[in-house]
Amino acid sequence: MNVLKNFIEIIYKIISGPYILLFLLIIGIYITFKTSFIQIFNLGDIFRETIGSFFKKSIKKDKINITPFQAMSTALGGTMGVGNIVGIGTAMVLGGVGSIFWMWVSAFFGMAVKYSEIVLSVEYREKGEDGKNIGGPMFYLEKGLGIKVLSIIFSISCIIASFGIGNMTQINAISLSINGTFGVNKIFIGVCVSIIIAFVVVGGVGRIGKFAEKIIPAVSGMYIVFALYIIIINIHNVPQAFISIFSSAFSLKSAVGGVAGYTILSSIKYGVSRGIFSNEAGLGSSPIIHGASDTDDSVKQGFWGIFEVFIDTIVVCTITAIAIISSSSFINGDDGSKFTINAFKSSLGSFGEYFIIFSIVIFAISSIISWCYYGERSVHYLTDKKIYISFYRIIFLFVILIGSVMNISIVWKISDIFNLFMMLPNVIGIVLLIDKIVYKTKLYKDR
């Protein structure tokens, strides 16, 4: 076990350095310029095609595939996991409050990246034997670039990542929260979550879409309302919270809450990495579910991706960070995973603590469900034999039990490693197919 732990530590140090994350950030800047800052200059179109069509979310074009709103809800369910609640505190512990600024930067350029990968997913998707749309990076890497080896690398990486970012990290947060508050046995928690996951995923993408469509908007809305309440009652501390974020982001060496030694590089490193973990822009995960929607316009579906990053990181992660800082939870806490709970508990009493635990459970379960689907699609791409998908599901459910009792530091590091392994072939595909994205975007603007 120690040998494995040491090996993970070595790999983590190699791939988690700030320079690799800076490289990914530069790729996001490049894609943003190539798409003519679509997240800014097409803001009206984005909100019209997303929020403006909200009341049309239940209108299906066919009875087989999911709606664009269900696709976005499922993808948001995959990103609205512990990265928005636990990950924010972790980023501030490791990189200081300045990491929040770099998380914003990552999200801004991540909007263009997620837009691009969704456009490609819809453009190069295929129809399965059952008539369902099947998309994702594996298809545009093979059909768009003609480099099947990248598709295989992505698919294998996605399967592995589904056990890390989409499984162990999420169930670990659930078990720690419930066990720490109510003393419930962690294995028992893992068994219960496994049963819930099995029930939903057996119903296929249709049941997953319906689950996400009903649960994610409701819980996200409640979380935003309560977090804003905490910010309002601590409004006198909010200006200083923003000043701390901006000053720490560019400080050569800052001290916040008695913790010294944060540097610009550490702020960038943990801000960008937690931003990627939160909204998953560039990972290639969300395009898999967006490619399953019944839309006939890749650009419009790409707008849902921009909206997804906006809600996930710019809105939810930001109000989480401001709630933590303004309520002084970051100063009083010593563990990143407890900061959000402390902020809600200090302002809302026991209800606040229970609500955060409830939110962690719901968001984490949604993430696990979404990532199980991503893993299944990757298995299906590598082999269309249903027996292998069933085998994958069994392993996935078993890993839930393992993740419920694993050490949290190892889980986070495994997730970061798998994130990069999954992201690289996808980013290569986006960059090399950027002209296709620009062409489709121009056609939409001309209309």
C-alpha positions in Angstrom: 0.0 0.0 0.0 2.9 2.4 0.8 4.5 1.6 -2.5 1.3 2.5 -4.3 0.9 5.7 -2.3 4.5 6.8 -3.0 4.0 6.1 -6.7 0.9 8.2 -6.7 2.8 11.0 -4.9 5.6 10.9 -7.5 3.2 11.1 -10.5 1.1 13.8 -8.9 4.2 16.0 -8.4 5.1 15.6 -12.0 1.7 16.4 -13.6 0.3 18.8 -11.1 3.0 21.5 -11.4 1.8 25.1 -12.2 3.5 25.0 -15.6 1.2 22.3 -17.0 -1.8 24.2 -15.7 -0.5 27.4 -17.2 -0.1 25.5 -20.5 -3.8 24.5 -20.3 -4.7 28.0 -19.5 -2.9 29.3 -22.6 -4.8 26.7 -24.7 -8.0 28.2 -23.3 -6.8 31.7 -24.2 -6.0 30.5 -27.8 -9.5 29.0 -28.2 -11.1 32.1 -26.8 -9.4 34.3 -29.4 -10.1 31.8 -32.3 -13.9 31.9 -31.3 -13.8 35.7 -31.2 -14.5 35.8 -27.4 -17.9 34.1 -27.9 -18.5 34.1 -24.2 -18.7 37.9 -24.3 -19.8 39.1 -27.7 -22.5 36.5 -28.0 -23.8 36.9 -24.5 -27.3 37.8 -25.7 -27.6 34.7 -27.9 -26.3 32.5 -25.1 -28.9 33.6 -22.6 -31.7 33.6 -25.2 -30.9 30.0 -26.2 -30.6 28.8 -22.6 -32.6 30.7 -20.0 -34.8 32.1 -22.8 -35.8 28.6 -23.8 -36.1 27.3 -20.2 -39.9 26.8 -20.4 -39.4 24.7 -23.5 -37.2 22.2 -21.6 -39.9 19.5 -21.6 -40.5 19.6 -25.3 -38.8 16.6 -26.9 -38.2 16.3 -30.6 -38.2 12.6 -30.4 -39.0 9.9 -27.8 -35.5 8.3 -27.8 -33.0 11.1 -27.0 -32.9 13.6 -24.2 -33.6 17.3 -24.5 -30.9 20.0 -24.6 -32.0 21.1 -21.1 -31.8 17.5 -19.8 -28.3 17.2 -21.3 -27.2 20.4 -19.6 -28.7 19.3 -16.3 -27.0 16.0 -16.5 -23.7 17.6 -17.3 -24.2 20.2 -14.6 -25.0 17.3 -12.2 -21.6 15.9 -13.2 -19.8 19.2 -12.4 -21.9 20.3 -9.4 -20.2 17.9 -7.1 -17.8 18.4 -4.2 -15.7 20.8 -6.3 -18.2 23.5 -5.6 -18.5 22.9 -1.9 -15.5 21.1 -0.6 -13.1 22.0 -3.4 -13.4 25.7 -2.8 -12.1 25.4 0.8 -9.4 23.0 -0.4 -8.2 25.6 -3.0 -8.0 28.3 -0.4 -6.1 26.1 2.1 -3.5 25.1 -0.5 -3.3 28.3 -2.6 -4.7 31.1 -0.5 -7.8 33.2 -1.2 -6.1 34.5 -4.3 -6.8 31.1 -5.9 -10.4 32.2 -6.3 -9.3 34.9 -8.8 -7.4 32.4 -10.9 -10.4 30.0 -10.7 -12.5 32.9 -12.3 -9.8 33.3 -15.0 -9.9 29.5 -15.6 -13.7 29.6 -15.9 -13.8 32.5 -18.3 -11.5 30.8 -20.8 -13.0 27.5 -19.9 -16.4 28.7 -21.3 -14.9 28.9 -24.8 -13.3 25.5 -24.4 -16.5 23.8 -23.3 -18.4 25.5 -26.1 -15.9 24.2 -28.6 -15.9 20.6 -27.4 -19.7 20.4 -27.3 -20.0 21.8 -30.9 -17.6 19.1 -32.1 -19.4 16.4 -30.1 -22.7 17.2 -31.8 -21.2 17.6 -35.2 -19.4 14.2 -35.2 -21.8 12.1 -33.2 -23.3 8.9 -34.4 -26.6 7.0 -33.9 -26.5 3.7 -32.1 -28.4 0.6 -33.1 -31.3 1.7 -30.8 -31.5 5.1 -32.5 -30.0 7.0 -29.6 -27.4 9.8 -30.3 -23.9 9.0 -29.2 -21.3 11.7 -29.0 -18.1 12.7 -27.3 -14.4 13.4 -27.9 -13.8 9.8 -29.0 -15.9 10.4 -32.1 -14.4 13.8 -33.2 -10.9 12.5 -32.5 -11.5 9.6 -34.8 -13.8 11.0 -37.5 -12.6 14.6 -37.4 -8.9 14.1 -37.0 -8.7 10.5 -38.3 -6.4 9.6 -35.4 -8.1 6.7 -33.7 -5.3 6.2 -31.2 -6.2 9.4 -29.6 -9.8 8.2 -29.3 -8.7 5.0 -27.6 -6.4 7.0 -25.2 -9.3 9.3 -24.4 -11.7 6.4 -23.8 -9.4 4.5 -21.6 -8.6 7.7 -19.6 -12.3 8.5 -19.3 -13.0 5.0 -17.9 -10.2 5.4 -15.3 -11.2 9.0 -14.5 -14.8 7.9 -13.9 -13.5 5.9 -10.9 -11.6 8.9 -9.6 -13.2 12.4 -10.2 -16.6 10.8 -10.8 -16.7 8.2 -8.1 -14.1 8.0 -5.3 -13.9 11.8 -4.7 -17.7 12.1 -4.6 -18.5 9.2 -2.4 -15.6 10.1 -0.1 -17.2 13.5 0.5 -20.6 11.9 1.2 -19.2 9.4 3.7 -17.0 11.9 5.5 -19.9 14.4 5.8 -22.6 11.9 7.0 -20.1 9.9 9.2 -18.7 13.0 10.8 -22.1 14.5 11.6 -24.3 11.5 12.4 -21.8 8.7 13.0 -23.2 6.5 10.3 -20.9 3.6 9.2 -19.0 4.5 6.0 -19.4 1.1 4.4 -23.2 1.3 5.0 -23.2 4.7 3.4 -21.3 3.3 0.4 -23.8 0.4 0.1 -26.8 2.8 0.1 -25.3 5.1 -2.5 -24.5 2.1 -4.7 -28.1 1.0 -4.6 -29.3 4.4 -5.7 -26.8 4.6 -8.5 -27.7 1.2 -9.7 -31.4 2.0 -9.9 -30.8 5.2 -11.9 -28.2 4.0 -14.4 -30.0 0.8 -15.2 -32.7 3.0 -16.7 -30.3 4.4 -19.3 -29.7 7.9 -20.5 -33.5 8.7 -20.4 -33.8 8.0 -16.7 -30.5 9.8 -16.0 -31.8 12.9 -17.9 -35.1 13.0 -16.1 -33.4 12.6 -12.7 -31.0 15.5 -13.4 -33.7 17.7 -14.9 -35.7 17.5 -11.7 -33.1 17.4 -9.0 -30.1 19.6 -10.1 -32.0 23.0 -10.8 -34.0 22.7 -7.5 -31.1 21.9 -5.2 -28.8 24.4 -7.0 -31.4 27.1 -6.6 -31.8 26.4 -2.8 -28.0 26.4 -2.3 -27.6 29.7 -4.1 -30.4 31.3 -2.0 -29.0 30.2 1.3 -25.5 31.1 0.4 -26.6 34.6 -0.7 -28.4 34.9 2.6 -25.1 34.3 4.4 -23.4 36.9 2.2 -26.2 39.5 2.9 -26.0 39.1 6.7 -22.2 39.5 6.5 -22.4 42.2 3.8 -20.0 44.5 5.8 -17.3 41.9 5.3 -17.9 41.4 1.5 -15.8 44.3 0.2 -12.8 43.1 2.2 -13.4 39.6 0.9 -13.0 40.8 -2.7 -10.0 42.9 -1.8 -8.4 39.9 -0.2 -9.0 37.8 -3.3 -7.5 40.3 -5.7 -4.6 41.3 -3.6 -3.6 37.8 -2.7 -3.9 36.7 -6.4 -1.0 39.0 -7.3 0.9 39.1 -4.1 4.5 37.6 -4.1 3.9 36.3 -0.6 0.6 36.9 1.2 -0.7 36.0 4.6 -4.4 35.5 5.1 -6.0 34.2 8.3 -2.6 33.6 9.9 -1.4 31.2 7.1 1.7 32.6 5.3 3.6 31.5 2.3 1.1 31.6 -0.6 2.7 32.7 -3.9 1.4 33.7 -7.2 2.3 30.3 -8.6 0.5 28.4 -5.9 -2.6 30.6 -6.3 -2.6 29.9 -10.0 -1.9 26.2 -9.6 -4.7 25.5 -7.1 -7.2 28.1 -8.5 -6.9 26.7 -12.1 -6.9 23.0 -11.0 -9.9 23.4 -8.7 -11.6 25.4 -11.5 -11.0 22.5 -13.9 -12.2 20.0 -11.3 -15.3 22.0 -10.7 -16.5 22.8 -14.3 -14.6 20.1 -16.2 -14.0 22.4 -19.2 -11.6 20.6 -21.5 -11.9 17.2 -19.9 -14.2 16.0 -22.6 -16.8 14.6 -20.1 -19.7 17.0 -20.7 -19.6 16.6 -24.5 -20.5 12.9 -24.1 -23.9 13.7 -22.6 -24.5 16.9 -24.7 -23.9 14.7 -27.8 -26.9 12.6 -26.7 -29.4 15.5 -26.9 -32.0 15.7 -29.6 -30.8 19.1 -30.8 -30.1 19.7 -34.5 -27.9 22.7 -33.9 -24.4 22.2 -32.5 -23.8 25.9 -31.8 -27.0 26.3 -29.7 -26.0 23.2 -27.7 -22.6 24.7 -27.2 -24.2 27.7 -25.7 -25.6 25.4 -23.0 -22.0 24.5 -22.2 -21.0 28.2 -21.7 -24.1 28.6 -19.4 -23.1 25.4 -17.6 -19.6 26.8 -16.7 -21.1 30.2 -15.8 -23.5 28.7 -13.3 -21.1 26.2 -11.9 -18.0 28.3 -11.3 -18.8 32.0 -11.8 -22.0 31.8 -9.7 -22.0 28.8 -7.3 -18.2 28.6 -6.6 -18.0 32.4 -6.2 -20.8 32.7 -3.7 -19.4 29.7 -1.8 -16.0 31.4 -1.6 -17.5 34.8 -0.6 -19.8 33.1 2.0 -16.8 31.4 3.5 -14.6 34.5 3.6 -17.2 37.0 4.7 -18.4 34.7 7.6 -14.8 34.3 8.7 -15.0 30.6 8.3 -11.7 30.5 6.4 -9.9 32.2 9.3 -11.4 29.9 12.0 -11.1 26.7 10.1 -8.2 24.3 9.7 -9.6 21.9 7.1 -10.8 23.0 3.7 -13.6 20.4 3.7 -15.1 22.0 6.8 -15.1 25.7 5.7 -18.5 25.7 3.9 -20.1 23.7 6.6 -18.8 26.2 9.2 -20.0 29.2 7.1 -23.5 27.8 6.8 -23.6 26.6 10.5 -22.4 29.9 11.9 -25.2 31.8 10.0 -28.1 29.3 9.9 -27.4 27.1 12.9 -27.8 23.4 12.8 -30.1 23.7 9.7 -27.2 25.2 7.8 -24.9 22.3 8.6 -27.6 19.7 7.7 -28.4 21.6 4.4 -24.8 21.5 3.4 -24.6 17.8 4.1 -27.8 17.3 2.1 -26.3 19.4 -0.8 -23.1 17.5 -0.8 -25.0 14.2 -0.9 -27.3 15.3 -3.8 -24.6 16.9 -5.9 -22.1 14.0 -5.3 -24.7 11.4 -6.2 -25.6 13.4 -9.4 -21.9 13.5 -10.3 -21.5 9.8 -9.7 -24.5 9.0 -12.0 -23.2 11.3 -14.7 -19.7 9.9 -14.6 -21.0 6.3 -14.7 -22.7 7.2 -18.0 -19.5 8.8 -19.3 -17.6 5.6 -18.4 -20.3 3.4 -20.0 -20.1 5.4 -23.3 -16.3 5.0 -23.3 -16.6 1.3 -22.7 -19.2 1.1 -25.5 -16.8 2.9 -27.9 -14.0 0.4 -27.2 -16.3 -2.6 -27.5 -20.0 -2.7 -28.3 -20.6 -5.9 -26.4 -23.2 -5.3 -23.6 -21.4 -7.8 -21.3 -18.5 -5.4 -20.9 -20.9 -2.5 -20.0 -22.4 -4.7 -17.3 -19.0 -5.6 -16.1 -18.0 -1.9 -15.9 -21.1 -1.2 -13.9 -20.3 -3.9 -11.3 -16.7 -2.5 -10.9 -18.0 1.0 -10.7 -20.4 0.1 -7.9 -17.6 -1.8 -6.1 -15.3 1.3 -6.3 -18.0 3.3 -4.6 -17.5 1.0 -1.5 -13.8 1.5 -1.7 -14.0 5.3 -2.1 -16.3 5.6 0.9 -13.4 4.6 3.3 -10.3 5.9 1.4 -8.1 8.7 2.6 -9.3 12.0 1.1 -5.8 13.4 0.2 -5.1 10.3 -1.9 -8.5 10.6 -3.6 -8.0 14.2 -4.6 -4.5 13.4 -6.0 -5.8 10.4 -8.0 -8.5 12.6 -9.4 -6.1 15.4 -10.5 -3.8 12.8 -12.2 -6.7 11.2 -14.1 -8.0 14.7 -15.1 -4.8 15.5 -17.0 -4.6 12.0 -18.6 -8.2 12.5 -19.9 -7.8 16.1 -20.9 -4.7 16.0 -23.1 -6.1 14.1 -26.1 -9.3 16.1 -25.9 -7.5 19.4 -26.0 -5.3 18.3 -28.9 -8.5 17.5 -30.8 -10.1 20.9 -30.1 -7.0 22.8 -31.2 -6.6 20.8 -34.4 -10.3 21.1 -35.2 -10.6 24.7 -34.3 -11.3 25.7 -37.9 -14.5 23.5 -37.9 -15.6 25.2 -34.7 -15.0 28.7 -36.2 -16.9 27.7 -39.4 -20.0 26.5 -37.5 -19.9 29.6 -35.3 -19.8 31.8 -38.3 -22.7 30.1 -39.9 -24.8 30.7 -36.8 -23.8 34.4 -36.7 -24.7 34.8 -40.4 -28.2 33.4 -39.7 
